[in-house]
Amino acid sequence: MDETDSGCRNAEFDPAAVALAANGFVGRGRYRRVECDWFEPEDGREPLWAELRADLPFGFLDDIPLGGDHSYHDLWDAIGPCVRDWNALGFDVASGAWRPVPPPAVGGRASFRAVDPLIGLWLAVMLKQTYSQAVAGPKAPNDAAAPAGGPSSPSAPASASSAPANASPTRPTGSPSS
C-alpha cells in the first residue's frame, strides 16, 4: 500500500489538499477515545486511555503489522500517527520519576520506547476494531440505528472500551501483569 493511501502512516499527507486537487470528497477526521482494560492501574492512578483515528480505510486496518516477522518498529511506524493523544507515563531513569510521554503522533517511536511494549499491541488491536466499534456505538434516540460511519459530528463522544465483550477473537485474554 502506498503511504498516501492510508491517510495516517504519513504525517505529511493532507487528505483535504488531495481532495481539493482531485475535486472530490474527504470527510473530516474522526477520533474515538478508548480505555484500556488490559492493564490494572496502580492504586490512585487512572486507567490508560488513548484517542485513535476512527476513519481509517479497511486497507490500512488490514495492513497493521501484527504477528509474523514484523518488528515492534514496523508496528509503531504504522500505528503511531493514528494515536493523537493518551495519558501514558514513562519512567525517566535519570530523574527516577514518572513523566508524561507525548502521544505517538507527536513523539513517534520514542513514545512507544518509553512505555510498556504491550501498549503498542493494545493500540493496534483497538485500531483494528475501529469499524466494529463505530457501528456498534451509541444508539440514536428511539433505538434507531446509528449511521454506518458512526457519529456525524467529529466532536461527538465516541468513547469505547476494550472490554472482553468488545474484543476480537485474536485479542489476548485477561490482563497481563505490568
N, C-alpha and C positions, 0 to 999 in steps of 0.2 A: 504494500500500500504506500503510495506517495505521502510524504509527511503533510502536505497541504490537504489531503483528503480527510484527515481526522478532525481538523479544526481545534485540536488540543495538543498534539505532540509538538507542534512548532509554535512557540510563543509569539513569533513574528507574524504568524498567519492571521489576517484580519478578514473574517467571513463577510463583513459588511462591505469592505472595499471590493472584494471579489464579486459580490452580488451587484454592486453598482456598475462595475466594469462589464459584467455579463448581463446586466439589466434583468436580474432575477430576484427571487425571494430568499432571504435568510432571516430566520426567526431570532428574536432577542435571546441571548444565552439564558439558560435556566440552571439553577443550582438547587440542591437539596442538602439539608443538614441530617447527618446520620450519627447515631450514638452507638458506641461500641459496647457489646456485651461479651467480648472475647476475653477481656481483662477485668479483674476486680480492682478498683482504685484503692490506694492506701487510705486508711482512716482519715477523714477530714478532707479528702481530695474529691474533685468532681470526676465523673466518668469521661473517658476520651470521646470527643466528637470531632467531626470534620464536615466542611462544606465541599460537596463534589459537583462536578458538571453533571447535569441531568438531561442533556440534549445530544448525547454522542450517537453517531450512527452505528448500526449493527456491525459494519465492517471494522470500526475501531474497537468495539467491545469484543468481537471475536478474535482480534489480534493482540489483546492484552496477554503478554507472555507469562503464563503461569505453568510451572512444571517443566518437564522435559530438560533440554540442555540450556535453558535460559538462565542467565545470571541475575542476581539482585539488581545490578546496574541496568540490565535490559528492562526489568520491571519498573524500576524507579524512573528511568528516562521516559517510559511510555505513560505512566500514570501521574507523575509529578505535576505537570502543568494543569492537570484536571482537579487538583486539590488546592482550592484558593484560600482556605482558612482551616485552622484546627487549634486545639488547646494543648497540644503535646509539649511536654517539658523534657529537656535533655540534661543529663548530668555533666556539669562542667568540671573536669578533673582539676584544672588549675585552681579554681576557687573553692571546690568542694561543695558547690551549691547547685540546686536545680534551677535551670534557666529556661525561659520561653524559647522555642525553636521556631524560626519562620516557617510558614507553610511551604510545602514543596514547590508550589507555583512560583514562589519568590526565591527560596533557598536551594532548589534543585536537589542533587544527590546529597549535599551536605546536610540537608534537613533529615533525610532518611538515615544517614550515618549516625546521627545524634540520638536516635530513639530505638526502642526495641524492634528488631527486624520483623517481627510478626505484624507490626502496624502496617507495613507496606503490603503484606499479603491480605490483611483485613480490608485495606482500602481498595485493592484490586477486586476482591470479591464484591464489595459494595458497588463499585463501578459496573461490574458485570450484571448486577441485579437492578441497575437503574431502571430499565424499561418495565420490568415486572412490578417494581415498587411504584412507579408513576401510574400505571394502570390500576393497581390495587390501592391507590391513595385514597384520600378522604372522599367520602360520598357527598354528592351535591344535595341540596335540600330536596325533600320528598323522595329520598333514595334513588334519584336519577343517577345514571352512570356518569362518572367524571369523563371529560374528553380524553381520547386516547393519548394525547400528548401531555396529560397532567394538567395542573392549574394553568389558566390562561394568563394570569398575572405573574411576571417574573419575580415579584417580591412577595407572592403569596406564600404562606407557610407550607413547607414541603418536608417536614420532619419525618424521619423513618427510623426504625430500629433495626438492628441486625439480630433481633431475637430469633430463636430457632424456628418459629413459625414462618419467618420471612427468609430463611436460609435456603441456599441452593443445595442439591444433594451432595455436591463435592466439598462443601464447607466443613472444616474440622468441627467435631462435636466437643462440647464442653469448653471451659475457659482454660487456656494454657497458663501455667504459672509464670509470674513476671520475674 
